[in-house]
Amino acid sequence: MNRRPQLSIVAPGASPEEAAAVVAALEQFMRATAPEPAPEGVAPNPWQQAALNEGVAREPAQHLPWL
């Protein structure tokens, strides 16, 4: 999924060259400051996985008398 916005300048006083220069500068800034991609194949933290599983199955399978 590409989450990068499509940049365009809407300025009546800017020439096409000026608008292109601004958009190019913004694109360069976005590439320079983008976070590094997450490494592939990292094993999930077992504590985090347990918390996720508990959150998904938070309702007991059977009704307990004290609930």
C-alpha positions in Angstrom: 0.0 0.0 0.0 1.4 3.4 -1.0 0.6 5.9 1.7 2.6 8.8 0.0 0.5 11.7 -1.0 0.4 12.9 -4.6 1.8 16.4 -4.4 0.7 19.2 -6.6 0.9 23.0 -6.4 -2.2 25.1 -6.9 -0.9 28.6 -7.1 -2.1 31.0 -9.8 1.1 33.2 -9.6 3.6 30.4 -9.8 5.1 29.5 -13.2 5.2 25.8 -14.1 8.9 25.7 -13.5 8.5 27.2 -10.0 5.7 24.8 -9.1 7.8 21.8 -10.4 10.8 23.0 -8.3 8.7 23.2 -5.1 7.1 19.8 -5.7 10.6 18.3 -6.4 12.0 19.8 -3.2 9.1 18.3 -1.2 9.6 14.9 -2.8 13.3 15.0 -2.0 12.5 16.1 1.6 10.0 13.2 2.0 12.5 10.7 0.7 15.3 12.0 2.9 13.2 12.0 6.1 11.2 8.8 5.6 11.7 6.1 8.3 13.5 3.0 7.3 11.3 0.0 6.5 10.8 -2.6 9.2 13.1 -5.6 8.8 11.4 -8.6 7.2 10.9 -11.8 9.2 11.4 -10.4 12.7 9.9 -12.8 15.3 7.1 -11.2 17.3 7.7 -10.6 20.9 6.1 -13.4 22.9 4.7 -11.0 25.5 3.2 -8.8 22.8 1.7 -11.8 21.1 0.2 -13.0 24.3 -1.3 -9.6 25.0 -2.8 -9.5 21.5 -4.2 -13.0 21.9 -5.7 -12.0 25.2 -7.2 -8.9 23.8 -8.9 -10.8 21.0 -10.2 -13.5 23.2 -11.1 -11.3 26.2 -14.6 -12.7 26.5 -14.6 -16.1 28.3 -15.8 -19.1 26.3 -18.3 -19.9 29.1 -20.1 -17.7 31.5 -18.5 -17.8 34.9 -20.7 -17.5 37.9 -18.9 -14.4 39.3 -19.2 -12.4 36.0 
